Amino acid sequence: MIEPNNSKENKSKNKKKLTIKERYNNINNILGAKIIGNLAYPAMIMIYFIFFNIQYKSVSEEMLIQYINISSMVFIAISIIIIEIAYKKEEDSLSIYGIEFLALATFTLLIKHIPKILNYNIQNYILIGSYAFGIYYILKLTILYTMEKKKELNNLSDIKEIVKEEPIKKATKRKNKKEEGK
C-alpha cells in the first residue's frame, strides 16, 4: 500500500523534474533565437560577397570602383550608427557588430588596392575574404553558444542551493609561552 505522504513527495519530485525539463527547453529556445539573430549578419555579408562577384563579371571597371566606394561608405555609416547606439545603450555586444561592419568596410575599400599589390585576381581576393568572414562567424557563434549554454546550465543546477558556500572559521592556535627564569 502506498502511503499518502510518499505519493505527495513523488508528485513534488515529478513536478520539480518537469520544471527542470521546461527550463532546459526554455534555454534551448532562447539560445536558438540568439544564434538565429547572430546568423543574420554573416548571411548579409555572404549575400554581399556573392552579389559583388556577380557584379564583377557583368559591369565595367569604372562602375565597379564606384560600387566599391559606395558600398564601403554605406558600411562605414552603418558601423558608426551601430557604435553610437551601442555607446548610448552601453551594450558591448552591439559595439562588436559595429566593429564587424567597420572591418567589412575596410575590406571593401582594400578591394581596389590589395589585388594589385599582391597580383591577385579580385574574385580570388573576395573569395578569401568571404572564407575569412565565414570562419570568423562560425568560431564566434560556437564560442557564444558554448558560453551561453554553460551559463544557463549553471543557473539551472541546484548544486549551489545544496552546497552553501560558508566561510570556514579557523580556530586560533594558542601559543605556549615559556617563562624565563631570573
Number of C-alpha atoms within 10 A of each C-alpha: 3 6 7 9 9 10 11 11 11 12 12 12 12 12 12 12 12 12 12 15 13 12 15 16 12 12 17 14 12 15 18 13 12 15 15 12 10 16 14 10 15 17 13 11 16 16 13 14 18 15 11 17 16 12 14 17 11 11 11 10 11 9 13 17 15 11 17 19 16 14 17 21 17 14 20 20 16 17 23 17 14 20 23 15 15 18 13 9 11 12 12 12 9 17 21 15 18 24 16 17 24 22 16 20 22 15 16 22 18 15 18 15 12 15 16 12 8 9 10 11 12 17 17 12 18 19 15 12 18 19 13 12 18 16 12 13 17 14 12 13 17 12 12 16 16 12 12 15 17 12 11 16 14 12 11 15 11 11 10 11 8 8 8 8 8 6 6 6 6 6 6 6 6 6 6 6 6 6 6 5 4 3
